[in-house]
């Protein structure tokens, strides 16, 4: 769509892809050790005391998927930024590419925060640290902040590419040019920015 023959970093692209199968294997394998019993949020202290092997496998799987997302996002940003054909102006860039660019920027900022929180949780489970253990001076609410700083923007990571697809498909089948091109571009980038500041509404009942 931007005239590039390949991604900026093809090997990095392959690595990002092939991190997903072992992540899936870890999640499936965790069921043989009792499964993660703390829900999809893995809130401590529950995640610290139930099925530790399974919980550790789940954490490693999510970290692998997150690493894949970070590497893929980096690749998309560099490809779109540096490898579009020189004759293509920024206001001629396909809206799907704008959506992917916004999604990738959001993922690059938010995903490492979740990965950091999960790695700290992994250390609490396996290596005796007390980042989130209340009886050791840790704070469970900090984990919640780290978790939701990614997991609310994750909603926009899922919907922004769909917005981009819709913005490409409907004009083609309607046989009319897109209305409000710049508004769609600016709103996509605005969602990327504002999405980083709205996780706190998940914390209203936390103390």
C-alpha positions as CSV (number, residue, x, y, z in Angstrom):
1,X,0.0,0.0,0.0
2,X,3.0,2.3,0.5
3,X,5.1,1.0,-2.4
4,X,7.6,-0.9,-0.2
5,X,8.8,-4.3,-1.5
6,X,9.0,-5.7,2.1
7,X,9.0,-4.8,5.7
8,X,11.9,-2.7,7.0
9,X,13.2,-5.7,9.0
10,X,12.1,-9.0,7.4
11,X,14.0,-11.2,9.9
12,X,12.6,-9.3,12.8
13,X,9.1,-9.8,11.3
14,X,9.7,-13.5,11.2
15,X,10.9,-13.6,14.8
16,X,7.8,-11.6,15.9
17,X,5.6,-14.2,14.1
18,X,7.4,-17.3,15.4
19,X,7.2,-16.1,19.1
20,X,3.5,-16.8,19.0
21,X,3.5,-20.7,18.7
22,X,5.6,-21.2,21.8
23,X,3.4,-18.7,23.6
24,X,0.3,-20.7,22.6
25,X,2.0,-24.0,23.7
26,X,2.8,-22.5,27.1
27,X,-0.8,-21.4,27.6
28,X,-2.2,-24.8,26.6
29,X,0.5,-26.6,28.6
30,X,-0.4,-24.6,31.7
31,X,-3.7,-26.6,31.9
32,X,-1.7,-29.7,32.7
33,X,-0.5,-28.0,35.9
34,X,-3.9,-26.7,37.1
35,X,-4.3,-23.8,34.8
36,X,-4.2,-20.1,35.8
37,X,-6.8,-19.7,38.5
38,X,-6.5,-16.0,39.0
39,X,-8.5,-14.9,35.9
40,X,-7.2,-13.0,32.9
41,X,-6.0,-10.1,35.1
42,X,-3.7,-12.3,37.3
43,X,-4.3,-10.0,40.2
44,X,-2.1,-10.7,43.2
45,X,-2.3,-11.9,45.9
46,X,-4.5,-14.6,44.3
47,X,-2.0,-15.2,41.5
48,X,0.8,-15.6,44.0
49,X,-0.8,-18.6,45.9
50,X,-2.7,-20.7,43.3
51,X,-1.1,-23.1,40.7
52,X,2.2,-21.4,40.7
53,X,3.7,-23.5,37.8
54,X,0.6,-22.8,35.6
55,X,0.6,-19.1,36.5
56,X,4.3,-18.9,35.6
57,X,3.7,-20.5,32.3
58,X,0.8,-18.1,31.6
59,X,3.0,-15.1,32.5
60,X,5.8,-16.3,30.2
61,X,3.3,-16.8,27.4
62,X,1.9,-13.3,27.7
63,X,5.5,-11.9,27.8
64,X,6.3,-13.7,24.6
65,X,3.2,-12.4,22.9
66,X,4.0,-8.9,24.2
67,X,7.5,-9.2,22.8
68,X,6.1,-10.2,19.5
69,X,3.8,-7.2,19.5
70,X,6.6,-4.8,20.4
71,X,8.9,-6.2,17.6
72,X,6.0,-6.1,15.1
73,X,5.0,-2.6,16.0
74,X,8.6,-1.4,15.7
75,X,8.7,-2.9,12.3
76,X,5.5,-1.3,11.2
77,X,6.5,2.2,12.4
78,X,9.9,2.1,10.6
79,X,8.4,0.6,7.5
80,X,5.7,3.2,7.2
81,X,7.9,6.1,8.3
82,X,10.9,5.4,6.1
83,X,9.9,3.2,3.2
84,X,6.9,4.7,1.6
85,X,7.6,5.9,-1.9
86,X,9.0,9.4,-2.0
87,X,6.1,10.6,-4.3
88,X,3.5,9.6,-1.7
89,X,2.7,12.6,0.5
90,X,1.6,12.0,4.1
91,X,-1.9,13.2,3.2
92,X,-2.0,10.5,0.6
93,X,-1.1,7.7,2.9
94,X,-3.9,5.0,3.0
95,X,-6.1,5.3,6.1
96,X,-5.3,1.7,6.9
97,X,-1.6,2.6,7.1
98,X,-2.4,5.5,9.4
99,X,-4.5,3.2,11.6
100,X,-1.6,0.7,11.8
101,X,0.9,3.5,12.5
102,X,-1.3,4.7,15.4
103,X,-1.8,1.2,16.7
104,X,1.9,0.5,16.6
105,X,2.9,3.6,18.4
106,X,0.3,2.8,21.1
107,X,1.6,-0.7,21.4
108,X,5.2,0.5,21.7
109,X,4.4,2.7,24.7
110,X,1.9,0.5,26.6
111,X,3.0,-3.1,26.0
112,X,6.4,-2.9,27.8
113,X,4.6,-1.6,30.9
114,X,2.5,-4.8,31.1
115,X,5.6,-6.9,30.4
116,X,7.4,-5.3,33.3
117,X,4.5,-5.8,35.7
118,X,4.3,-9.5,34.7
119,X,8.0,-10.1,35.1
120,X,7.9,-8.6,38.6
121,X,4.9,-10.9,39.3
122,X,6.9,-13.8,38.0
123,X,9.8,-12.9,40.4
124,X,7.3,-12.7,43.3
125,X,6.0,-16.2,42.5
126,X,9.4,-17.9,41.9
127,X,12.2,-16.0,43.5
128,X,11.0,-14.7,46.8
129,X,10.7,-11.0,45.9
130,X,7.9,-8.9,47.4
131,X,6.9,-6.4,44.7
132,X,3.3,-7.2,45.1
133,X,3.2,-9.2,48.3
134,X,1.4,-7.2,51.0
135,X,3.0,-9.2,53.8
136,X,6.5,-8.4,52.4
137,X,5.9,-4.7,52.0
138,X,4.7,-4.9,48.4
139,X,1.7,-3.1,46.9
140,X,-1.0,-5.0,44.9
141,X,-2.4,-1.8,43.6
142,X,0.8,-1.0,41.7
143,X,0.3,-4.2,39.7
144,X,-3.2,-3.1,38.9
145,X,-1.9,0.2,37.5
146,X,0.7,-1.5,35.4
147,X,-1.9,-4.0,34.2
148,X,-4.5,-1.5,33.1
149,X,-2.0,0.9,31.7
150,X,-1.7,-1.7,28.9
151,X,-5.0,-3.5,29.1
152,X,-7.3,-0.5,28.5
153,X,-5.3,0.7,25.5
154,X,-5.5,-2.9,24.3
155,X,-9.1,-2.1,23.4
156,X,-7.9,0.5,21.0
157,X,-5.1,-1.8,19.7
158,X,-7.9,-4.1,18.6
159,X,-10.3,-1.5,17.2
160,X,-8.0,0.9,15.4
161,X,-7.0,-1.5,12.6
162,X,-10.7,-2.3,12.1
163,X,-11.4,1.4,11.7
164,X,-8.6,1.5,9.1
165,X,-10.1,-1.5,7.2
166,X,-13.6,0.0,7.2
167,X,-12.2,3.3,6.0
168,X,-10.7,1.5,3.0
169,X,-13.5,-1.0,2.2
170,X,-16.5,1.3,2.3
171,X,-15.3,4.0,-0.1
172,X,-14.4,1.3,-2.6
173,X,-17.8,-0.4,-2.5
174,X,-19.6,2.9,-2.3
175,X,-17.6,4.1,-5.3
176,X,-17.1,7.5,-3.5
177,X,-13.9,9.0,-2.0
178,X,-13.6,8.9,1.8
179,X,-15.3,11.9,3.6
180,X,-13.2,13.6,6.2
181,X,-9.8,12.0,5.5
182,X,-7.9,14.4,7.8
183,X,-10.4,14.0,10.6
184,X,-10.0,10.3,10.5
185,X,-6.2,10.6,10.6
186,X,-6.2,13.1,13.5
187,X,-8.8,11.1,15.4
188,X,-6.8,7.9,15.0
189,X,-3.7,9.6,16.4
190,X,-5.8,11.3,19.1
191,X,-7.1,7.9,20.2
192,X,-3.5,6.7,20.4
193,X,-2.6,9.5,22.8
194,X,-5.8,9.7,24.8
195,X,-5.9,5.9,25.2
196,X,-2.8,6.2,27.4
197,X,-4.6,8.3,30.0
198,X,-7.9,6.5,30.6
199,X,-6.8,3.4,32.5
200,X,-7.5,5.0,35.9
201,X,-11.2,4.5,35.6
202,X,-10.5,0.8,36.3
203,X,-9.1,1.8,39.6
204,X,-12.1,3.6,41.1
205,X,-12.7,0.8,43.7
206,X,-9.0,0.1,44.4
207,X,-7.6,1.3,47.7
